[in-house]
């Protein structure tokens, strides 16, 4: 999402906020953009990926709307404890793949605990 009052003709990194925690985009906090400008930061993506993909513990209610794809989803999802907004399993996996491929981000998919 964009910070309220952002100049559309001069958008800066600090004008882009994570929809799931509200923190701004920085070089240390990479972001992935979903459909219609929704963004998830690496920190939230780590939490979501760990919960849904690794632990198999969905926290989003049945029939929730995924903020990233803007679809009502019947599958597992993660609900942000900070904002209450949710992301679906599909978008979490896809976003993790995209962010990990961006070498400049330095973000890596969380690994299962042994």
The first five atom37 places (N, CA, C, CB, O) and aatype in JSON, in Angstrom:
{
  "aatype": [20, 20, 20, 20, 20, 20, 20, 20, 20, 20, 20, 20, 20, 20, 20, 20, 20, 20, 20, 20, 20, 20, 20, 20, 20, 20, 20, 20, 20, 20, 20, 20, 20, 20, 20, 20, 20, 20, 20, 20, 20, 20, 20, 20, 20, 20, 20, 20, 20, 20, 20, 20, 20, 20, 20, 20, 20, 20, 20, 20, 20, 20, 20, 20, 20, 20, 20, 20, 20, 20, 20, 20, 20, 20, 20, 20, 20, 20, 20, 20, 20, 20, 20, 20, 20, 20, 20, 20, 20, 20, 20, 20, 20, 20, 20, 20, 20, 20, 20, 20, 20, 20, 20, 20, 20, 20, 20, 20, 20, 20, 20, 20, 20, 20],
  "atom_mask": [
    [1, 1, 1, 1, 1],
    [1, 1, 1, 1, 1],
    [1, 1, 1, 1, 1],
    [1, 1, 1, 1, 1],
    [1, 1, 1, 1, 1],
    [1, 1, 1, 1, 1],
    [1, 1, 1, 1, 1],
    [1, 1, 1, 1, 1],
    [1, 1, 1, 1, 1],
    [1, 1, 1, 1, 1],
    [1, 1, 1, 1, 1],
    [1, 1, 1, 1, 1],
    [1, 1, 1, 1, 1],
    [1, 1, 1, 1, 1],
    [1, 1, 1, 1, 1],
    [1, 1, 1, 1, 1],
    [1, 1, 1, 1, 1],
    [1, 1, 1, 1, 1],
    [1, 1, 1, 1, 1],
    [1, 1, 1, 1, 1],
    [1, 1, 1, 1, 1],
    [1, 1, 1, 1, 1],
    [1, 1, 1, 1, 1],
    [1, 1, 1, 1, 1],
    [1, 1, 1, 1, 1],
    [1, 1, 1, 1, 1],
    [1, 1, 1, 1, 1],
    [1, 1, 1, 1, 1],
    [1, 1, 1, 1, 1],
    [1, 1, 1, 1, 1],
    [1, 1, 1, 1, 1],
    [1, 1, 1, 1, 1],
    [1, 1, 1, 1, 1],
    [1, 1, 1, 1, 1],
    [1, 1, 1, 1, 1],
    [1, 1, 1, 1, 1],
    [1, 1, 1, 1, 1],
    [1, 1, 1, 1, 1],
    [1, 1, 1, 1, 1],
    [1, 1, 1, 1, 1],
    [1, 1, 1, 1, 1],
    [1, 1, 1, 1, 1],
    [1, 1, 1, 1, 1],
    [1, 1, 1, 1, 1],
    [1, 1, 1, 1, 1],
    [1, 1, 1, 1, 1],
    [1, 1, 1, 1, 1],
    [1, 1, 1, 1, 1],
    [1, 1, 1, 1, 1],
    [1, 1, 1, 1, 1],
    [1, 1, 1, 1, 1],
    [1, 1, 1, 1, 1],
    [1, 1, 1, 1, 1],
    [1, 1, 1, 1, 1],
    [1, 1, 1, 1, 1],
    [1, 1, 1, 1, 1],
    [1, 1, 1, 1, 1],
    [1, 1, 1, 1, 1],
    [1, 1, 1, 1, 1],
    [1, 1, 1, 1, 1],
    [1, 1, 1, 1, 1],
    [1, 1, 1, 1, 1],
    [1, 1, 1, 1, 1],
    [1, 1, 1, 1, 1],
    [1, 1, 1, 1, 1],
    [1, 1, 1, 1, 1],
    [1, 1, 1, 1, 1],
    [1, 1, 1, 1, 1],
    [1, 1, 1, 1, 1],
    [1, 1, 1, 1, 1],
    [1, 1, 1, 1, 1],
    [1, 1, 1, 1, 1],
    [1, 1, 1, 1, 1],
    [1, 1, 1, 1, 1],
    [1, 1, 1, 1, 1],
    [1, 1, 1, 1, 1],
    [1, 1, 1, 1, 1],
    [1, 1, 1, 1, 1],
    [1, 1, 1, 1, 1],
    [1, 1, 1, 1, 1],
    [1, 1, 1, 1, 1],
    [1, 1, 1, 1, 1],
    [1, 1, 1, 1, 1],
    [1, 1, 1, 1, 1],
    [1, 1, 1, 1, 1],
    [1, 1, 1, 1, 1],
    [1, 1, 1, 1, 1],
    [1, 1, 1, 1, 1],
    [1, 1, 1, 1, 1],
    [1, 1, 1, 1, 1],
    [1, 1, 1, 1, 1],
    [1, 1, 1, 1, 1],
    [1, 1, 1, 1, 1],
    [1, 1, 1, 1, 1],
    [1, 1, 1, 1, 1],
    [1, 1, 1, 1, 1],
    [1, 1, 1, 1, 1],
    [1, 1, 1, 1, 1],
    [1, 1, 1, 1, 1],
    [1, 1, 1, 1, 1],
    [1, 1, 1, 1, 1],
    [1, 1, 1, 1, 1],
    [1, 1, 1, 1, 1],
    [1, 1, 1, 1, 1],
    [1, 1, 1, 1, 1],
    [1, 1, 1, 1, 1],
    [1, 1, 1, 1, 1],
    [1, 1, 1, 1, 1],
    [1, 1, 1, 1, 1],
    [1, 1, 1, 1, 1],
    [1, 1, 1, 1, 1],
    [1, 1, 1, 1, 1],
    [1, 1, 1, 1, 1],
    [1, 1, 1, 1, 1]
  ],
  "atom_positions": [
    [[0.84, -1.16, 0.0], [0.0, 0.0, 0.0], [0.89, 1.23, 0.0], [-0.96, -0.01, 1.2], [2.07, 1.17, 0.36]],
    [[0.32, 2.32, -0.4], [1.07, 3.58, -0.37], [0.71, 4.36, 0.88], [0.79, 4.42, -1.63], [-0.43, 4.35, 1.34]],
    [[1.71, 5.04, 1.41], [1.48, 5.92, 2.55], [0.47, 6.99, 2.14], [2.82, 6.56, 3.05], [0.57, 7.54, 1.04]],
    [[-0.49, 7.3, 3.0], [-1.44, 8.37, 2.66], [-0.7, 9.67, 2.35], [-2.44, 8.59, 3.82], [0.24, 10.04, 3.05]],
    [[-1.14, 10.36, 1.3], [-0.52, 11.61, 0.9], [0.66, 11.46, -0.04], [-0.07, 12.34, 2.1], [1.32, 12.45, -0.37]],
    [[0.93, 10.23, -0.5], [2.04, 9.99, -1.43], [1.79, 10.73, -2.73], [2.22, 8.47, -1.69], [0.69, 10.7, -3.28]],
    [[2.83, 11.39, -3.23], [2.78, 12.06, -4.52], [2.96, 11.0, -5.61], [3.89, 13.19, -4.64], [4.05, 10.44, -5.75]],
    [[1.9, 10.7, -6.36], [1.96, 9.65, -7.39], [3.01, 9.93, -8.46], [0.6, 9.5, -8.04], [3.42, 9.02, -9.17]],
    [[3.44, 11.17, -8.59], [4.45, 11.53, -9.57], [5.86, 11.46, -9.01], [4.19, 12.92, -10.1], [6.83, 11.68, -9.73]],
    [[5.99, 11.15, -7.7], [7.3, 11.1, -7.06], [7.28, 10.1, -5.91], [7.72, 12.51, -6.56], [7.56, 10.46, -4.77]],
    [[6.95, 8.84, -6.2], [6.86, 7.81, -5.18], [8.26, 7.39, -4.76], [6.04, 6.59, -5.69], [9.11, 7.07, -5.59]],
    [[8.49, 7.39, -3.45], [9.78, 7.0, -2.87], [9.62, 5.64, -2.19], [10.28, 8.07, -1.85], [8.5, 5.21, -1.92]],
    [[10.74, 4.95, -1.91], [10.68, 3.67, -1.21], [9.89, 3.81, 0.09], [12.1, 3.13, -0.93], [9.06, 2.96, 0.41]],
    [[10.16, 4.87, 0.83], [9.51, 5.05, 2.14], [8.01, 5.31, 2.03], [10.16, 6.21, 2.87], [7.3, 5.28, 3.04]],
    [[7.51, 5.54, 0.82], [6.07, 5.73, 0.6], [5.33, 4.4, 0.47], [5.84, 6.56, -0.65], [4.11, 4.36, 0.54]],
    [[6.07, 3.3, 0.28], [5.47, 1.98, 0.12], [5.48, 1.26, 1.46], [6.22, 1.15, -0.97], [6.53, 1.11, 2.08]],
    [[4.31, 0.83, 1.9], [4.16, 0.18, 3.2], [3.67, -1.25, 3.03], [3.2, 0.97, 4.09], [2.9, -1.55, 2.11]],
    [[4.11, -2.13, 3.9], [3.61, -3.5, 3.93], [2.15, -3.48, 4.38], [4.47, -4.41, 4.87], [1.83, -2.88, 5.4]],
    [[1.29, -4.12, 3.62], [-0.13, -4.19, 3.98], [-0.36, -5.02, 5.24], [-0.94, -4.78, 2.83], [-1.4, -4.89, 5.88]],
    [[0.6, -5.86, 5.6], [0.41, -6.8, 6.7], [0.97, -6.31, 8.04], [1.05, -8.09, 6.35], [0.56, -6.8, 9.09]],
    [[1.91, -5.36, 8.01], [2.46, -4.82, 9.27], [2.54, -3.3, 9.29], [3.83, -5.4, 9.52], [2.7, -2.7, 10.35]],
    [[2.44, -2.67, 8.12], [2.47, -1.21, 8.04], [3.86, -0.61, 8.01], [1.75, -0.65, 9.18], [3.99, 0.62, 7.97]],
    [[4.91, -1.44, 8.02], [6.28, -0.92, 7.98], [6.65, -0.52, 6.56], [7.28, -1.97, 8.51], [6.13, -1.07, 5.59]],
    [[7.56, 0.45, 6.45], [7.94, 0.97, 5.13], [9.02, 0.11, 4.49], [8.43, 2.4, 5.24], [9.79, -0.58, 5.15]],
    [[9.03, 0.19, 3.16], [10.0, -0.53, 2.33], [11.36, 0.13, 2.5], [9.57, -0.53, 0.84], [11.49, 1.35, 2.36]],
    [[12.37, -0.67, 2.81], [13.76, -0.21, 2.9], [14.64, -1.25, 2.22], [14.21, 0.02, 4.41], [14.17, -2.32, 1.83]],
    [[15.91, -0.93, 2.07], [16.83, -1.91, 1.49], [16.95, -3.14, 2.39], [18.23, -1.29, 1.28], [17.18, -4.25, 1.91]],
    [[16.78, -2.94, 3.7], [16.85, -4.05, 4.65], [15.52, -4.77, 4.78], [17.3, -3.53, 6.01], [15.47, -5.88, 5.32]],
    [[14.43, -4.16, 4.3], [13.11, -4.78, 4.38], [12.55, -4.91, 2.96], [12.15, -3.96, 5.29], [11.79, -4.05, 2.51]],
    [[12.92, -5.98, 2.26], [12.43, -6.15, 0.88], [10.92, -6.4, 0.86], [13.16, -7.3, 0.18], [10.34, -6.86, 1.85]],
    [[10.32, -6.1, -0.27], [8.87, -6.28, -0.44], [8.57, -7.02, -1.73], [8.15, -4.92, -0.42], [9.35, -7.0, -2.68]],
    [[7.41, -7.66, -1.74], [6.86, -8.27, -2.94], [5.49, -7.64, -3.14], [6.78, -9.85, -2.82], [4.71, -7.51, -2.2]],
    [[5.21, -7.26, -4.38], [3.93, -6.65, -4.7], [2.98, -7.69, -5.26], [4.1, -5.49, -5.69], [3.34, -8.48, -6.14]],
    [[1.77, -7.69, -4.75], [0.73, -8.57, -5.24], [-0.15, -7.83, -6.23], [-0.11, -9.13, -4.09], [0.26, -6.84, -6.82]],
    [[-1.34, -8.32, -6.4], [-2.31, -7.74, -7.33], [-2.79, -6.39, -6.8], [-3.5, -8.69, -7.54], [-3.03, -6.23, -5.6]],
    [[-2.94, -5.42, -7.69], [-3.47, -4.1, -7.35], [-2.68, -3.37, -6.29], [-4.88, -4.23, -6.9], [-3.25, -2.59, -5.52]],
    [[-1.37, -3.6, -6.21], [-0.51, -2.81, -5.34], [-0.37, -3.28, -3.92], [-0.99, -1.47, -5.31], [0.33, -2.63, -3.14]],
    [[-0.99, -4.37, -3.53], [-0.8, -4.89, -2.18], [0.64, -5.37, -2.05], [-1.8, -6.04, -1.87], [1.18, -5.98, -2.97]],
    [[1.26, -5.11, -0.89], [2.66, -5.5, -0.67], [2.8, -6.3, 0.61], [3.56, -4.25, -0.62], [2.09, -6.08, 1.59]],
    [[3.74, -7.24, 0.58], [4.11, -7.98, 1.79], [5.62, -7.9, 1.94], [3.62, -9.48, 1.72], [6.36, -8.13, 0.98]],
    [[6.07, -7.55, 3.15], [7.51, -7.42, 3.39], [8.11, -8.79, 3.71], [7.78, -6.42, 4.56], [7.39, -9.75, 3.99]],
    [[9.43, -8.85, 3.66], [10.13, -10.1, 3.94], [9.87, -10.62, 5.34], [11.59, -9.91, 3.74], [9.81, -11.84, 5.54]],
    [[9.72, -9.72, 6.31], [9.46, -10.15, 7.69], [8.1, -10.85, 7.79], [9.51, -8.94, 8.65], [7.99, -11.93, 8.37]],
    [[7.08, -10.23, 7.21], [5.75, -10.84, 7.24], [5.71, -12.11, 6.41], [4.69, -9.86, 6.74], [5.04, -13.08, 6.77]],
    [[6.42, -12.11, 5.28], [6.45, -13.3, 4.44], [7.11, -14.46, 5.17], [7.2, -13.0, 3.12], [6.68, -15.61, 5.02]],
    [[8.13, -14.19, 5.95], [8.78, -15.23, 6.76], [7.78, -15.82, 7.76], [10.0, -14.66, 7.5], [7.69, -17.04, 7.9]],
    [[7.04, -14.96, 8.44], [6.03, -15.43, 9.4], [4.96, -16.26, 8.7], [5.38, -14.25, 10.12], [4.58, -17.34, 9.17]],
    [[4.47, -15.75, 7.57], [3.41, -16.44, 6.83], [3.89, -17.78, 6.29], [2.9, -15.56, 5.68], [3.19, -18.78, 6.42]],
    [[5.06, -17.8, 5.69], [5.61, -19.03, 5.1], [5.83, -20.08, 6.19], [6.93, -18.73, 4.36], [5.49, -21.25, 6.01]],
    [[6.39, -19.66, 7.31], [6.65, -20.59, 8.4], [5.34, -21.18, 8.92], [7.4, -19.89, 9.55], [5.24, -22.39, 9.11]],
    [[4.35, -20.34, 9.14], [3.07, -20.8, 9.68], [2.33, -21.72, 8.71], [2.19, -19.62, 10.03], [1.92, -22.82, 9.08]],
    [[2.16, -21.27, 7.49], [1.29, -21.99, 6.55], [2.0, -23.11, 5.8], [0.7, -21.02, 5.56], [1.48, -24.22, 5.71]],
    [[3.18, -22.84, 5.27], [3.87, -23.83, 4.44], [4.62, -24.85, 5.29], [4.84, -23.14, 3.48], [4.52, -26.06, 5.05]],
    [[5.36, -24.38, 6.28], [6.18, -25.31, 7.08], [5.37, -25.98, 8.19], [7.38, -24.56, 7.69], [5.37, -27.21, 8.31]],
    [[4.67, -25.17, 8.99], [3.96, -25.71, 10.15], [2.55, -26.21, 9.82], [3.87, -24.67, 11.23], [1.96, -26.95, 10.6]],
    [[2.02, -25.81, 8.68], [0.68, -26.22, 8.29], [-0.41, -25.68, 9.2], [0.6, -27.71, 8.27], [-1.47, -26.29, 9.35]],
    [[-0.15, -24.53, 9.81], [-1.14, -23.96, 10.74], [-1.74, -22.68, 10.15], [-0.49, -23.66, 12.12], [-1.17, -21.6, 10.26]],
    [[-2.88, -22.84, 9.54], [-3.58, -21.7, 8.96], [-4.17, -20.85, 10.07], [-4.68, -22.17, 7.98], [-4.72, -21.37, 11.04]],
    [[-4.05, -19.54, 9.93], [-4.61, -18.63, 10.93], [-5.72, -17.75, 10.35], [-3.51, -17.75, 11.51], [-6.37, -17.01, 11.09]],
    [[-5.93, -17.83, 9.04], [-7.0, -17.06, 8.4], [-8.31, -17.85, 8.48], [-6.65, -16.72, 6.92], [-8.29, -19.08, 8.37]],
    [[-9.43, -17.18, 8.66], [-10.71, -17.88, 8.73], [-11.12, -18.44, 7.37], [-11.79, -16.94, 9.25], [-10.66, -17.98, 6.33]],
    [[-11.98, -19.42, 7.38], [-12.47, -20.02, 6.13], [-13.12, -18.96, 5.25], [-13.48, -21.16, 6.43], [-13.84, -18.09, 5.74]],
    [[-12.85, -19.04, 3.95], [-13.45, -18.13, 2.98], [-12.9, -16.71, 3.01], [-14.9, -18.07, 3.21], [-13.53, -15.79, 2.5]],
    [[-11.72, -16.52, 3.61], [-11.1, -15.21, 3.7], [-10.74, -14.65, 2.32], [-9.87, -15.28, 4.58], [-10.63, -15.39, 1.35]],
    [[-10.55, -13.34, 2.25], [-10.06, -12.72, 1.03], [-8.56, -12.48, 1.17], [-10.82, -11.39, 0.73], [-8.1, -11.83, 2.11]],
    [[-7.8, -13.01, 0.23], [-6.36, -12.8, 0.21], [-6.09, -11.39, -0.29], [-5.64, -13.86, -0.7], [-6.58, -10.99, -1.34]],
    [[-5.31, -10.64, 0.47], [-4.99, -9.26, 0.1], [-4.09, -9.21, -1.14], [-4.31, -8.55, 1.27], [-4.13, -8.22, -1.88]],
    [[-3.3, -10.25, -1.37], [-2.35, -10.23, -2.49], [-3.0, -10.56, -3.84], [-1.24, -11.2, -2.22], [-2.66, -9.95, -4.85]],
    [[-3.92, -11.53, -3.86], [-4.56, -11.88, -5.14], [-6.0, -11.36, -5.23], [-4.56, -13.4, -5.32], [-6.62, -11.41, -6.29]],
    [[-6.5, -10.84, -4.12], [-7.85, -10.26, -4.05], [-8.95, -11.28, -4.36], [-7.96, -9.09, -5.02], [-9.99, -10.93, -4.91]],
    [[-8.71, -12.54, -3.99], [-9.7, -13.6, -4.18], [-10.13, -14.14, -2.84], [-9.13, -14.72, -5.06], [-9.35, -14.18, -1.89]],
    [[-11.39, -14.57, -2.75], [-11.85, -15.32, -1.58], [-11.31, -16.72, -1.73], [-13.43, -15.31, -1.44], [-11.56, -17.39, -2.74]],
    [[-10.56, -17.17, -0.73], [-9.82, -18.43, -0.86], [-10.35, -19.5, 0.09], [-8.34, -18.19, -0.6], [-10.57, -19.24, 1.27]],
    [[-10.54, -20.73, -0.43], [-10.96, -21.83, 0.43], [-9.76, -22.55, 1.07], [-11.79, -22.83, -0.38], [-9.94, -23.34, 1.99]],
    [[-8.54, -22.26, 0.58], [-7.36, -22.96, 1.07], [-6.8, -22.3, 2.33], [-6.28, -23.01, -0.02], [-7.35, -21.32, 2.82]],
    [[-5.71, -22.85, 2.83], [-5.07, -22.34, 4.04], [-4.55, -20.93, 3.82], [-3.93, -23.27, 4.46], [-4.18, -20.54, 2.71]],
    [[-4.53, -20.17, 4.89], [-4.03, -18.82, 4.8], [-3.46, -18.33, 6.11], [-5.11, -17.89, 4.33], [-3.67, -18.94, 7.16]],
    [[-2.75, -17.22, 6.04], [-2.14, -16.59, 7.21], [-2.8, -15.25, 7.44], [-0.61, -16.43, 7.03], [-2.95, -14.45, 6.51]],
    [[-3.19, -15.0, 8.66], [-3.78, -13.73, 9.05], [-2.77, -12.95, 9.86], [-5.1, -13.95, 9.85], [-2.28, -13.44, 10.88]],
    [[-2.45, -11.75, 9.42], [-1.49, -10.91, 10.12], [-2.01, -10.56, 11.51], [-1.2, -9.64, 9.32], [-3.13, -10.07, 11.65]],
    [[-1.19, -10.79, 12.54], [-1.63, -10.39, 13.88], [-1.65, -8.86, 14.04], [-0.71, -11.0, 14.93], [-2.33, -8.34, 14.92]],
    [[-0.92, -8.15, 13.2], [-0.84, -6.69, 13.29], [-2.03, -5.99, 12.67], [0.43, -6.2, 12.64], [-2.54, -5.01, 13.22]],
    [[-2.5, -6.48, 11.51], [-3.56, -5.77, 10.78], [-4.82, -6.6, 10.57], [-3.03, -5.33, 9.45], [-5.87, -6.04, 10.24]],
    [[-4.73, -7.92, 10.75], [-5.88, -8.78, 10.51], [-6.1, -9.12, 9.05], [-7.1, -8.14, 11.04], [-7.05, -9.82, 8.71]],
    [[-5.22, -8.62, 8.17], [-5.3, -8.9, 6.74], [-4.69, -10.28, 6.48], [-4.58, -7.79, 5.9], [-3.77, -10.69, 7.18]],
    [[-5.2, -10.99, 5.48], [-4.76, -12.36, 5.23], [-4.11, -12.55, 3.86], [-5.92, -13.29, 5.36], [-4.36, -11.79, 2.92]],
    [[-3.28, -13.6, 3.77], [-2.65, -14.03, 2.52], [-2.89, -15.52, 2.36], [-1.12, -13.7, 2.5], [-2.84, -16.26, 3.34]],
    [[-3.15, -15.95, 1.13], [-3.43, -17.37, 0.87], [-2.15, -18.17, 0.66], [-4.34, -17.51, -0.36], [-1.08, -17.61, 0.39]],
    [[-2.28, -19.48, 0.8], [-1.17, -20.42, 0.62], [-0.48, -20.19, -0.73], [-1.67, -21.87, 0.71], [0.75, -20.11, -0.8]],
    [[-1.28, -20.08, -1.79], [-0.73, -19.91, -3.14], [0.12, -18.64, -3.23], [-1.87, -19.86, -4.17], [1.23, -18.68, -3.75]],
    [[-0.4, -17.52, -2.74], [0.34, -16.25, -2.83], [1.57, -16.24, -1.92], [-0.58, -15.08, -2.46], [2.59, -15.64, -2.27]],
    [[1.47, -16.89, -0.78], [2.63, -16.98, 0.12], [3.76, -17.73, -0.58], [2.25, -17.68, 1.46], [4.9, -17.28, -0.58]],
    [[3.45, -18.89, -1.18], [4.47, -19.67, -1.88], [5.02, -18.92, -3.08], [3.9, -21.02, -2.33], [6.23, -18.89, -3.31]],
    [[4.14, -18.3, -3.85], [4.58, -17.56, -5.03], [5.45, -16.37, -4.63], [3.37, -17.09, -5.85], [6.49, -16.14, -5.24]],
    [[5.04, -15.63, -3.64], [5.81, -14.47, -3.18], [7.17, -14.88, -2.64], [5.04, -13.71, -2.11], [8.17, -14.2, -2.87]],
    [[7.21, -16.01, -1.92], [8.48, -16.51, -1.4], [9.43, -16.87, -2.55], [8.25, -17.74, -0.51], [10.62, -16.58, -2.48]],
    [[8.91, -17.49, -3.58], [9.74, -17.83, -4.74], [10.29, -16.59, -5.43], [8.94, -18.65, -5.73], [11.46, -16.55, -5.82]],
    [[9.44, -15.58, -5.59], [9.86, -14.34, -6.24], [10.92, -13.63, -5.43], [8.65, -13.41, -6.45], [11.95, -13.21, -5.97]],
    [[10.69, -13.49, -4.12], [11.63, -12.73, -3.29], [12.96, -13.46, -3.15], [11.03, -12.48, -1.92], [14.01, -12.82, -3.12]],
    [[12.93, -14.78, -3.07], [14.18, -15.54, -2.97], [15.01, -15.43, -4.25], [13.89, -17.01, -2.65], [16.24, -15.43, -4.19]],
    [[14.35, -15.34, -5.4], [15.07, -15.21, -6.67], [15.75, -13.86, -6.83], [14.12, -15.44, -7.84], [16.68, -13.72, -7.62]],
    [[15.29, -12.86, -6.08], [15.89, -11.53, -6.13], [17.14, -11.52, -5.26], [14.88, -10.42, -5.67], [17.06, -11.34, -4.05]],
    [[18.29, -11.72, -5.87], [19.54, -11.84, -5.13], [19.85, -10.6, -4.29], [20.68, -12.09, -6.1], [20.45, -10.71, -3.22]],
    [[19.43, -9.44, -4.75], [19.69, -8.21, -4.01], [18.92, -8.14, -2.7], [19.35, -7.02, -4.86], [19.34, -7.44, -1.77]],
    [[17.81, -8.86, -2.61], [17.0, -8.79, -1.38], [17.67, -9.49, -0.21], [15.62, -9.4, -1.63], [17.51, -9.09, 0.94]],
    [[18.42, -10.55, -0.5], [19.05, -11.32, 0.56], [18.07, -12.21, 1.33], [19.74, -10.4, 1.51], [18.46, -12.85, 2.3]],
    [[16.81, -12.24, 0.9], [15.79, -13.02, 1.61], [15.85, -14.48, 1.17], [14.39, -12.44, 1.35], [16.02, -14.78, -0.01]],
    [[15.69, -15.37, 2.13], [15.66, -16.81, 1.85], [14.42, -17.42, 2.48], [16.94, -17.52, 2.38], [13.98, -16.99, 3.54]],
    [[13.87, -18.42, 1.82], [12.73, -19.14, 2.38], [13.14, -19.77, 3.71], [12.22, -20.24, 1.38], [14.23, -20.33, 3.83]],
    [[12.27, -19.67, 4.7], [12.57, -20.32, 5.97], [12.65, -21.84, 5.78], [11.5, -19.97, 7.03], [11.94, -22.41, 4.95]],
    [[13.51, -22.47, 6.55], [13.64, -23.9, 6.49], [12.91, -24.55, 7.65], [15.13, -24.3, 6.49], [12.76, -23.95, 8.72]],
    [[12.45, -25.77, 7.45], [11.78, -26.51, 8.53], [12.75, -26.77, 9.66], [11.19, -27.83, 8.01], [13.93, -27.03, 9.43]],
    [[12.24, -26.69, 10.89], [13.07, -26.96, 12.06], [13.32, -28.46, 12.15], [12.41, -26.43, 13.36], [12.44, -29.27, 11.88]],
    [[14.52, -28.8, 12.54], [14.89, -30.23, 12.64], [14.77, -30.69, 14.05], [16.32, -30.47, 12.14], [15.03, -31.86, 14.34]]
  ]
}
